[in-house]
Amino acid sequence: MIFRLFFISSIFIVALFGVSLKSIFGYTFDANKQYNLAEAKKIYFKNKCNVCHGDNGEKSTSRFKALKDMSAEDIKTALIGYTLDNTSTMTSQMALYAKNLSHDDMDNIIAYVKGDNFALDLQVKDLIEEEPPKKTEHNIFLK
């Protein structure tokens, strides 16, 4: 009953306000926001992100992927997740840093790693219709 009410109200909100369902269920970024990369770099280094992730988010280990290789949404989801769950050793280490970040700080860190136009690039990617994956004659998807 509650799920049905939530689902119907979500459809109503989308129809009434033209809100994207993606913005309701995922993290979205303001494509019109201008990020100051010098300030974003200060936030990245002040919070010691470079110690584990490298000066430009390029460093990876068996415990984590390089930030450069992650999507902006995945980085934001991970940062927020670290603030909510501190059950593992790695999570508790990240939680110490992530809990001190505001959402704006998180977005600035993402802008530093992904580039100042990352939000606009995400919006463009959402608008471009991708070609479906090719299949073989036996309907098996090719990579």
C-alpha positions as CSV (number, residue, x, y, z in Angstrom):
1,M,0.0,0.0,0.0
2,I,2.7,2.5,1.0
3,F,4.8,1.5,-2.0
4,R,1.9,2.0,-4.4
5,L,1.2,5.4,-2.8
6,F,4.8,6.4,-3.2
7,F,4.9,5.2,-6.8
8,I,1.7,7.0,-7.8
9,S,2.9,10.2,-6.0
10,S,6.2,10.0,-7.9
11,I,4.4,9.8,-11.2
12,F,2.2,12.7,-10.2
13,I,5.3,14.8,-9.3
14,V,7.0,13.9,-12.6
15,A,3.9,14.8,-14.6
16,L,3.2,18.0,-12.6
17,F,6.7,19.4,-12.3
18,G,8.5,17.7,-15.1
19,V,11.0,16.2,-12.7
20,S,13.2,13.5,-13.9
21,L,12.8,10.2,-12.1
22,K,16.6,9.9,-12.1
23,S,16.7,13.0,-9.9
24,I,14.3,11.4,-7.4
25,F,16.2,8.1,-7.1
26,G,19.8,9.1,-7.8
27,Y,22.3,12.0,-7.3
28,T,22.1,14.7,-9.8
29,F,24.3,17.7,-10.3
30,D,23.6,21.3,-11.3
31,A,24.8,21.7,-14.9
32,N,24.6,25.4,-14.5
33,K,27.0,25.6,-11.6
34,Q,30.4,26.9,-12.2
35,Y,33.1,25.2,-10.2
36,N,36.3,27.0,-9.2
37,L,38.9,24.3,-9.9
38,A,41.5,26.1,-7.7
39,E,39.1,26.0,-4.8
40,A,38.2,22.4,-5.6
41,K,41.8,21.5,-5.6
42,K,42.3,23.1,-2.2
43,I,39.4,21.0,-0.8
44,Y,40.8,17.8,-2.4
45,F,44.2,18.4,-0.8
46,K,42.9,19.8,2.5
47,N,40.9,16.7,3.1
48,K,44.0,14.6,2.2
49,C,42.2,12.8,-0.7
50,N,45.6,12.8,-2.5
51,V,47.2,10.6,0.1
52,C,45.3,7.4,-1.0
53,H,43.8,8.5,-4.4
54,G,46.8,10.4,-5.9
55,D,47.1,14.0,-6.8
56,N,44.6,13.7,-9.6
57,G,42.5,10.7,-8.5
58,E,44.5,8.4,-10.7
59,K,45.7,6.0,-8.0
60,S,44.0,2.6,-7.4
61,T,44.7,-0.4,-5.2
62,S,43.1,-3.8,-4.7
63,R,40.8,-2.0,-2.1
64,F,39.5,0.8,-4.3
65,K,39.2,1.9,-7.9
66,A,40.8,5.1,-9.2
67,L,38.5,8.1,-8.8
68,K,39.2,9.0,-12.5
69,D,37.7,5.7,-13.5
70,M,34.5,6.1,-11.5
71,S,31.4,8.1,-12.6
72,A,30.5,11.3,-10.7
73,E,27.4,9.5,-9.4
74,D,29.5,6.6,-8.1
75,I,31.9,8.9,-6.3
76,K,29.0,10.8,-4.7
77,T,27.2,7.6,-3.7
78,A,30.4,6.2,-2.2
79,L,31.2,9.4,-0.2
80,I,27.7,9.5,1.2
81,G,27.7,5.8,1.9
82,Y,30.9,6.2,3.9
83,T,29.2,8.8,6.1
84,L,26.4,6.4,6.8
85,D,28.2,3.0,7.3
86,N,31.4,2.5,9.2
87,T,31.4,-1.3,9.7
88,S,34.6,-2.2,7.8
89,T,38.2,-0.9,8.4
90,M,38.4,0.8,5.0
91,T,34.9,2.3,5.4
92,S,35.8,3.7,8.8
93,Q,39.0,5.3,7.4
94,M,37.0,6.9,4.6
95,A,34.2,7.8,7.0
96,L,36.6,9.9,9.1
97,Y,37.2,12.1,6.0
98,A,33.8,11.9,4.4
99,K,31.9,12.9,7.5
100,N,33.6,16.3,7.4
101,L,32.5,17.0,3.8
102,S,29.4,19.0,2.9
103,H,27.6,18.0,-0.3
104,D,29.1,21.1,-1.9
105,D,32.6,19.9,-0.9
106,M,31.8,16.5,-2.4
107,D,30.7,18.1,-5.6
108,N,33.9,20.3,-5.7
109,I,36.1,17.2,-5.2
110,I,34.2,15.5,-8.1
111,A,34.7,18.6,-10.2
112,Y,38.4,18.6,-9.4
113,V,38.8,14.9,-10.4
114,K,36.3,14.8,-13.4
115,G,36.7,18.4,-14.7
116,D,34.7,21.5,-14.1
117,N,32.2,20.7,-16.8
118,F,31.4,17.2,-15.4
119,A,27.8,18.1,-14.6
120,L,27.1,19.4,-18.0
121,D,28.8,16.4,-19.6
122,L,26.5,14.1,-17.5
123,Q,23.4,16.1,-18.7
124,V,24.5,15.8,-22.3
125,K,25.2,12.1,-21.9
126,D,21.7,11.6,-20.5
127,L,20.2,13.4,-23.5
128,I,22.1,11.5,-26.2
129,E,20.4,8.3,-27.1
130,E,22.8,5.4,-27.2
131,E,22.7,2.7,-29.8
132,P,21.6,-0.7,-28.3
133,P,24.4,-3.3,-28.0
134,K,25.0,-5.5,-31.0
135,K,23.9,-9.1,-30.9
136,T,25.1,-12.1,-32.7
137,E,22.8,-14.3,-34.8
138,H,22.0,-16.3,-31.6
139,N,20.9,-13.1,-29.7
140,I,24.0,-13.0,-27.5
141,F,25.2,-9.5,-26.7
142,L,28.7,-8.6,-27.8
143,K,31.0,-6.5,-25.7
